[in-house]
Every structure is written in C-alpha cells, then in structure tokens.
Amino acid sequence: MTMMKQFLGAAAVLALGAGAALADPALIYDLGGKFDKSFNEAAYNGAKKWVDETGGSYKELEMQSEAQREQALRRLAESGANPIVMTGFAFGDVLNTVAPDYPETKFAIIDMVVDQPNVRSVVFTEDQGSYLVGMLAAMASKTDTVGFIGGMDIPLIRKFACGYAQGVLAVKPDATVVANMTGTTPSAWNDPVKGAELAKAQKSQGADVIYAAAGGTGIGVLQAAADEGILSIGVDSNQNYLHPGQVLTSMVKRVDNSVYEAFKAGADLETGVAVMDLSKDGVGYALDEHNSALITDEMKAAVDAAAEKIKSGEVAVHDYMSDETCPVLKF
C-alpha cells in the first residue's frame, strides 16, 4: 500500500492514505506549511478530527509556490478526490477556472467567495472576533498603546486590524493603535524574523499588547513579545500555549470545524456561501489554563456582553471587506 506519493516535483507532496478510495476527500494547505501553528494547522486539525472519528483517509498537499495551485487542483480532481478543500483566498481565481471543468467534484474554499455551482465558499467574520480581542487588549494595556501586526497587506488582514482597533477604542477611546503589515507578497506569511523586528519596533513606540494576524510570521511576533516582557495575542488557532502567561488570548477562527464538516459531508457537501460568525461560533477568543490568570472576571464579563450585542446587532463591527475604509485606523 502506497503511503506517500511525490508530484509537482520534489517540493510538493501529495499524501495518500492507505487503501484510499476514489471518493477520499482532499485538503490543500496554503503557503506557510501544514504545521504553522495557525491557519493551516487549524485546517489540519479539522481533517485529523474526521480521521479519528471515522477511520477514513484523505489526500493532502502542502503548497510550496504560487505556480502549483492550478496543477494541484486538477491532479486532485482527476484522482477522484471529493470534496477538495483548500485554505486561503489565493485559491480564488484558480478555483473559478478549475471548478467548471469538474462539475461532479465538490470544492470548498476558505476565506474567499467563488460563485460556481459546485463550490462551497466559507468566510468568517474576523472583524467580530478581532473586536473582542481588541477589547481585551485595551483592558490589559498599562500604556494605553497596543499594536497590530498583519501578514500580507490585503483587505482580509485589514479586516482583522480594523475590527481590533474598533474593539480597543470601544474600551479606551483615547488609546493608540500602532499597525504594521509584514509585506505585500505571499512571503509575508512566513517571516518570523520580520515579525519579531516589527514587534520590537512597536514596543519602542509604547505598545505593551500586540495582536499578530500573520500566519507563520506571527510566531516571531509572539516570541519577541515574550522576550520583551509584553503581551501578545495569537490568531486562527489557540496559540495561548506557545508562551503561557504571556499570550493574553487568541482570536480563534474555526477553520477546523469547516474542514471537518466538509469532509463529513463528502460528495453531498452543500454548496453556496457559508458565513461563520459569532452566532455560529465561527470566531471567538480563547480562554484556558495558559491565560486564565491574565483575564479577570470583569474582563471576561465585558467581552462576553459585547459578543451578545454583536450577535443581536446592537453593536455593529465595521467590515473592511465590504467597505474598504477603516474609520478607526489609518493604514
């Protein structure tokens, strides 16, 4: 039985489960690697949960370059994989081209809307989750200056930043939010050294809590914050454990649930747009044994009350993706 198969050259690996049937699902990770401790790893955890529950097998691919996207999708579709799940907005244009050529195959894309009859588009209200951790940052800050470090400068990451700033200012209207993006190319997702440099620069400007929404780059932000004796905020996966007592919280984005549900549905995957918001537990903040000493009962009560107001519509969080302005933060 073949456990591992090389394709797309030496850089990309298509892992085939033992005895894989033609209808096995597939998962393609975006740049940054499967074990980035953030976005991609959340997707992996969803697939692992499905395997643990069902004993099934799936195919997976770690992207190494932009040039692999279309060939990867076509190879998986031609192998019979169904559904094929991909992480990241960057698959959008390629999927829009590929999906019509495989009408019997279901595709799921996370973080982008692709209007094809055989595609499920999963989007999250990152602005809402970021608002909540912004409130926590403001309440934890002693300097009234907090930071945000994004990965690639794209509207999606500005959505995180804007929601975060809105949450900060809801608690402390006179607070300062320092924001930086790591870069303008996909390499910005996997540059922990640059992330650490930006974190140290923000500390020098007075920031004592820094939120990283930067994929693998964020690991450098969290490490630098811990080294410098300030607090950080993780993203996508629960990253509290990376530096116990120094990660204030993590803005969790339940990519794992989306992958798990897609695998569970199989070829019966429902297509269309799925919006994973606070009301659907699509986003939230992490509270566990690693950060419980940092989050007081008063902080938790304030954030939980705000979450309910967001769910009910009483509090509206600005969505940068639908209106590319940010009234509370200048980029």
Protein Blocks (a to p, Z undefined) as FASTA:
>chain_A
ZZbdceeijkbccdddehiafklccddddehijklopmmmmmmmmmmmmmmmnopacddd
ddfbfklmmmmmmmmmmnopacdddedjklmmmmmmmmmmmmmbccddehiacddfkbcc
ddddfklmmmmmmmmmmmmpmnlpacdddfbdcfklmmmmmmmmmmmmmmmmmbccdddd
fblcfklmmcfklmmmmmmmmmmnopabdcddehjmlmmmmmmmmmnopacddehiackl
mmghiambacddffklmmmmmmmnmmmlcgdjddddfknopaccdddfklmmmmcfklmm
mmmmmmmmmmnomaccddfkloccdfkbcZZ
